[in-house]
Structures are given as structure tokens and as C-alpha cells.
């Protein structure tokens, strides 16, 4: 992945006697953090929000009537 420049660099690996071009990646996941070549965090935010919404849906399906304190306790337990 190229970060911080727009140079059209090509990298090669040697496989026996052949040179194989390494493919460029536009995004990568490392330690559950999504990195893109433009370093925007939109994909990370979308994934985090989707996970939070799924947990809220899970809580809502299983616990229909919760007061604020019990809801926070259950939500923090899952998060």
C-alpha cells in the first residue's frame, strides 16, 4: 500500500528465477483497524457503528423493557 505519495511505484519479488510483481492494496486490516491508502477513517467508523447497532438490536430483541440503568449495564457488558 502506498501512503502519502502518488508515485507509480512497482515492487517485485523474486520467485526462483522469475520476477513477480507485488499487487498494490487499497486497504488493509491490522489489529482490527482498517487502513486505506488515503488514510481516511470512514471505513473504520462504518464498521464500528455497524457493530454497535447490531449489539443494540440484540439487546432490544432479548430485553424489551429495560430502564436506563439496566440498559447501560447490559450494553457495557457486551461492549
C-alpha positions as CSV (number, residue, x, y, z in Angstrom):
1,X,0.0,0.0,0.0
2,X,1.3,3.4,-0.9
3,X,0.7,6.0,1.8
4,X,1.4,9.7,1.4
5,X,2.5,9.9,-2.2
6,X,1.1,9.3,-5.6
7,X,4.2,7.9,-7.3
8,X,3.5,4.9,-9.5
9,X,6.0,2.6,-7.9
10,X,6.1,-1.1,-8.7
11,X,7.6,-3.7,-6.4
12,X,8.9,-7.1,-7.4
13,X,9.7,-10.3,-5.6
14,X,12.0,-13.0,-6.8
15,X,10.3,-16.4,-7.1
16,X,13.0,-18.8,-8.2
17,X,14.4,-17.2,-11.4
18,X,11.2,-15.2,-12.1
19,X,10.3,-11.7,-11.0
20,X,6.7,-11.4,-9.8
21,X,5.1,-8.0,-9.4
22,X,3.6,-7.4,-5.9
23,X,0.0,-6.3,-6.2
24,X,-0.9,-2.9,-4.7
25,X,-3.6,-2.9,-1.9
26,X,-6.0,-0.1,-1.4
27,X,-7.0,-1.1,2.1
28,X,-5.7,-3.3,4.9
29,X,-6.9,-4.5,8.2
30,X,-4.4,-4.8,11.0
31,X,-5.2,-5.3,14.7
32,X,-8.9,-4.8,13.9
33,X,-8.2,-1.3,12.5
34,X,-8.9,-0.6,8.8
35,X,-6.3,1.4,7.0
36,X,-6.8,2.8,3.5
37,X,-4.2,4.3,1.2
38,X,-5.7,7.8,1.7
39,X,-5.8,7.4,5.5
40,X,-9.4,8.2,5.8
41,X,-11.2,6.6,8.8
42,X,-14.7,6.3,7.2
43,X,-14.5,2.6,6.7
44,X,-13.4,2.1,10.4
45,X,-16.2,4.3,11.6
46,X,-18.8,2.4,9.5
47,X,-17.6,-0.9,10.8
48,X,-17.7,0.4,14.5
49,X,-21.2,1.9,14.0
50,X,-22.5,-1.3,12.4
51,X,-21.2,-3.4,15.4
52,X,-22.8,-1.0,17.9
53,X,-26.1,-1.2,16.0
54,X,-26.0,-5.0,15.9
55,X,-25.5,-5.1,19.7
56,X,-28.3,-2.6,20.2
57,X,-30.6,-4.8,18.1
58,X,-29.5,-7.9,20.1
59,X,-30.3,-6.2,23.4
60,X,-33.7,-4.9,22.0
61,X,-34.7,-8.3,20.8
62,X,-34.0,-10.1,24.1
63,X,-34.8,-7.4,26.6
64,X,-37.9,-5.5,25.6
65,X,-38.5,-3.5,28.8
66,X,-35.4,-2.0,30.3
67,X,-34.9,1.1,32.3
68,X,-31.9,3.3,31.7
69,X,-29.6,1.9,34.3
70,X,-30.2,-1.8,33.4
71,X,-29.8,-1.0,29.7
72,X,-26.4,0.7,30.3
73,X,-25.3,-2.3,32.4
74,X,-26.3,-4.8,29.6
75,X,-24.8,-2.6,26.8
76,X,-21.5,-2.1,28.6
77,X,-21.3,-5.9,29.3
78,X,-21.5,-6.6,25.6
79,X,-19.2,-3.7,24.5
